[in-house]
Amino acid sequence: MRKPGHDERQRSAFVRDADRILSSVAGRNRTYARKARMAAGRIESAALADHRILEIGCGGGFFTRELALRLPRAAIVATDAFEPMLHACRERVRDLPNVSVRQMDAGGSLAGERQFDVVCAVDVIHHLENPTDALRAWRAQARPGGILVAIEANPFHPVLGLKALPNPEERRFFLNNPARLRCWTEEAGWTCVTVERLPLYLPAGPPVLAETLDRLEDLLHRGRRIWGLFSGGFLISAKA
């Protein structure tokens, strides 16, 4: 009997455990707001705020909503492979006229769609068996001069790493590091690739703890080796 491959196991986990996965991120609005702020800033700096954005792996739409609110003139097409996630995303963004939700595998393409100005993916790359192939498919959907904005968490984060350990859909999370992320992106044909470390942040918890951590970020940044090891994640940017 053939053993299921990584992508098949991922699909089974996301379908079987959709409620658990959605509930596990439901309390992280502050985290998604921070990620959306960083992504929106990168998009705005490229003078693309009024253009078309393809989001890969929208999940329950937490990041989608935050990004759409920050870029109200952008047209966002949010995609995911799994119907429970798409349903949750549609519910979360139904009051936002600048978002449409479509079904698409992370390595697939949207029929009938012209190329996008921005391809955006948050916490998606580490779920993929072959990140280079997926990144190549994303590049094919970006117009010439379009950009990639992707965010991946840091497995050495003191909270995120521990939370990921027991979850089957997070097994490849521990492969994340700047060198691999850069290599996969460049091999897929993207150019001008940069991988930046993000500030340390608390994914969920009492506001007072999050505020205290915010105040400590400047101090952590000064101790670059420690800050680099425990940073909140990685922001990958590139051009098509």
Secondary structure, 3 states (H helix, E strand, C coil): CCCCCHHHHHHHHHHHCHHHHHHHHCCCHHHHHHHHHHHHHHHHHCCCCCCEEEEECCCCCHHHHHHHHHCCCCEEEEEECCHHHHHHHHHHHCCCCCEEEEECCCCCCCCCCCCEEEEEEECCHHHCCCHHHHHHHHHHCEEEEEEEEEEEECCCCCCHHHHHCCCHHHHHHHHCCHHHHHHHHHHCCCEEEEEEEECCCCCCCCHHHHHHHHHHHHHHHHCHHHHHHCCCEEEEEEEC
